[in-house]
Amino acid sequence: MPSQEPITLADLPIRNDLRGQTPYGAPQEHVRIQLNVNENTHPIPEDVAVDIQAALALAIRTVNRYPDREFSALRESLSRYLGHGLTAENIWAANGSNEILQQFLQAFGGPGRSVLGFRPTYSMHSIIAAGTGTRWIGADRDEEFRISPQTAVAAIEREKPDIVFLCSPNNPTGTPLHLDTIVAAYEATDGMVLVDEAYAEFAPANLSTALTLLPGRPRLVVTRTMSKAFAFAGARVGYLAADPAVTDAMRLVRLPYHLSAFTQAAAIAALAHTAEMLAMVDDIKAQRDRLLVELPKLGYPVHESWANFVLFGGVSDPHAMFEALLANDIIIRDLGIANHLRVTAGTEAETTEFIDVLQRLTAAAKPSVVVPPSR
Ligand SMILES: *Cc1c(COP(=O)(O)O)cnc(C)c1O
């Protein structure tokens, strides 16, 4: 007899290594000012939108056919965008850089293998590791969330991971990662080293990108996304640059035709407007820099950020502050780091409103000073 009892995940014969795991869970609430998941809060420019619509309209005409399994035109566009002497052979793309990370771990991780990361870091790194049966090893950072070459090498020599994940600049801290650490990590392991550069476009100079390290380093992989700088989070386009042999590894695990014809068409159309799309990045960096200046004035020390968000401390009750901002139609992110919250740089108006509301909440929370009456 089939049971009528409601069941839960724990009642199913799920993989033992997934028991007790929690899914990625950034709240998706309908709040007027959304500064919680580091999206680009600027809509894409009208003329770019019109071009993307035209490209999608054309793609519909041939949607009875499978899309280009090799997404050659998109890889061509992405390699031109990245520069650094890269060609289409060096590029692989997928539905968001999260899918890139998943395919990468399917090919190079998996049961019996391990991946080392430096916490706190992007929560999806360990979640994707779990999903692919790859053992996640968390190592500690130095002061101010930095990773010196010595710290990276010591962790690699101690843990002997099959894979090293680095995040540059790091999410959720915004912290830069210098190239000498990446080089030291690469030399300390025989395994793959992946640098997640989701926020690279917000960093000060092109000098900071690990793309410059790719020649002669076939075990190095740099991942990027169109979700942040390109304001394309809803389209789901992420990619990597690496030796062509790495893209061959990805072909072994990807599902055939994983990038839809619409995704390919939209991304190519957006990349044709790179300059216009990236014009917003300067505005966002200016708002981030405003946050870096204004938050300390309100008593919240900040961590250096090369990304489109700021992690700030000095919050006595992060959960209460998160809720108070939410009551004011602003959502930011509580990552469970003691006394810290993270806020995404928004448009100028959004950032202004966030700072104003935070100032009000901070003033209201201060214990009122009892001034003795003067005679
Ligand atoms: C936002 C983010 C991504 C992007 O994921 P997509 O799947 O491309 O949207 C990747 N890595 C980090 C560190 C991020 O913060």
The ligand as an ORCA input file, in Angstrom:
! r2SCAN-3c Opt
* xyz 0 1
  C      28.525     35.619     -8.758
  C      29.667     34.689     -8.748
  C      29.826     33.754     -9.758
  C      28.901     33.817    -10.918
  O      28.110     32.784    -11.100
  P      27.273     32.662    -12.448
  O      26.888     31.242    -12.379
  O      28.186     32.976    -13.586
  O      26.141     33.628    -12.346
  C      30.944     32.957     -9.776
  N      31.874     33.058     -8.826
  C      31.760     33.955     -7.834
  C      32.844     34.073     -6.827
  C      30.646     34.781     -7.759
  O      30.525     35.644     -6.767
*
